[in-house]
Amino acid sequence: MVSVIGSRCGRFAPALDLLGRNAVAVDGLISDEYPLVDGLRAMERAAAPGVLKVLLRP
């Protein structure tokens, strides 16, 4: 099962299909991870040039 949360653009059906088949190496797309309590800092990082994705974790 694949869950997509908080994406802001794109065609979801083809993306979910690729993710479900492990056809995309997503680890290289993640620039940083932050705990939820550092959400504001994470959003600042996400707005920086060259940053692809920033994850918030519990």
Residue pairs with C-beta under 8 A, 6 or more apart in sequence:
2 16
2 19
2 20
4 12
4 15
4 16
4 19
18 24
19 26
29 52
29 53
30 52
30 53
30 54
30 55
31 45
31 46
31 50
31 51
31 52
31 53
31 54
32 42
32 45
32 51
32 54
32 55
33 54
33 55
33 56
33 57
34 41
34 42
34 45
34 54
34 55
34 56
34 57
35 56
35 57
35 58
36 56
36 57
36 58
39 56
42 54
42 56
43 54
45 51
45 54
46 53
46 54
